[in-house]
């Protein structure tokens, strides 16, 4: 008989130590690696910015003892008009909180924005899926020369501050040979962290057999060469290996790092943040803890203890 876990193992009593708040899901690019570009997201995603007073309300209610806050979601964070104000308010209410965010680094006033963030946020992740022509082919709407110029500006502004930088690269067949060029660019800019992440198909139209590519010798060899180069250059290289999936029981979004969309809904995770498809309630109306302990989310956690993912999570590369 299948075990039925007690509520005490799946009900969360305390405000989580980490939150992800999507300030905006608007973006000026159309990257082929981005889930927003595919049928499910196009059909079900409402677009917009979180009102600053709503954000401040979340800070007031839930962030006093929060350890980490990620201000990144389904859009380009630097497009949020009150971004610096939001960061300053979070730090005013909790000076010990560690702030993280991501950028595509092609927003026109990137330098001005980073001037207001440098030393305040712990980590700025810069999305890069290749170099030169491959970069522009994948990150449609971006110009590589503009990207490099903005990265140079970001590096200059954040130098000698508490803000560290990281390149994040989503791997697909088209850019597997771009790993070394990306690492060389990181080295040239003195960016000492790079993360490689195989594309997550949980929301994409692509067939799940696409994952077989990441188990091939081509990818294995590319990762081994990248690891050797990274070690020689003093770069911390991390890679999510699909040969060693963590499984639903270890999903990092079930007990912490809860994702709140720009319009206030608690959704399962950042990989499929579509409230119309599934949400656990409006945190502005119901409160965060009621949403975290929504019966459906509690059932997700019961299923995780049995390592049985729900159909909603099908095709996720963590599984």
C-alpha positions, 0 to 999 in steps of 0.5 A: 500500500502506498504511504500517505504522508501526514500533514506535518510533513507537507504543511509549511508553518513558517514564512519561507526563507526565500522568495521569487517575485516577478516584477515584470514579465515584459521583454523586448526580445524573442529568444528561441530558448525562452518558454514565452515564445511557444504556444502554451505561453502565448495562449495563457500568459497575461503580461504586465508589471507589478504595481510598486505598492503591491511589491512594497506590501509583500516586503512589509508582510513577508520579507522581514526575516527572509534570507534571499529574494530573487527579483527575476521572472518571465520577463526582462527585470531591467524593464521594470520602471521602479526597479531601483526603488524596489531594491532600495525598499527591500533593503530598507526593510531588511538590510541583511536580505540577499538580492538576486536578479537576471538581465539580458543586458541589452536594455538601452539604459543598462548602465544607468540601472546598474549604477543604482543597483551596484553593491546592493544586489548580491548577484546579477545573472547575465543571460547569454546563449552564444557569441556573435552570429549564434547569439543573435540567431538565438536571442532574436532582437538583440545585437551582440555588439550592444550586448558586449558593450553593456556587459563591459559597462556592467563589469566596470560599474560593479567592480570592487562592489558587493555585486558579483556577476554570472553568465547563464547559458541555456544549451540547445543544439545550435549553441553546444559549440559556443560554450568555450567562446562564452567561457573565453568571453567570461574570462576576458571580462573577469566574470568568474561564474558561468552556469550551463543549463540544458533547455527545459521543455516543460512548456515548449512545443518540442518533443521530449526526445530532444533531451537525448541530445544532452546525453550524447557524446557530443555534449559530454565532450563539450562539457569536459572541455569546458570544465578543463578550460574553466579550471585553468581560468579560475572560473566556477562552472556549473552544469545541470547534467541530464544524466543525473536528474534530481527527480521530483522529490528534490524539486527546489520549488516545493518548500522554498523559493516560492514564485509570485507572478507580477499579478500576485499569483503563487505558481508552482515554479519559474519554469511554467509561471502561467496562473491561468493554467495553474495557481495556488491563489492570489497572495494579495488577497489570500496571503502568502501562507494560505497560498503555500498551503493551498490543498493542491500545493500540499498535494504536490508536496505529498507527491514529491515525497513519493517521487511522483510528479504531477502531469503539470510537471511533465517534460521538466528536465529536473525529472 
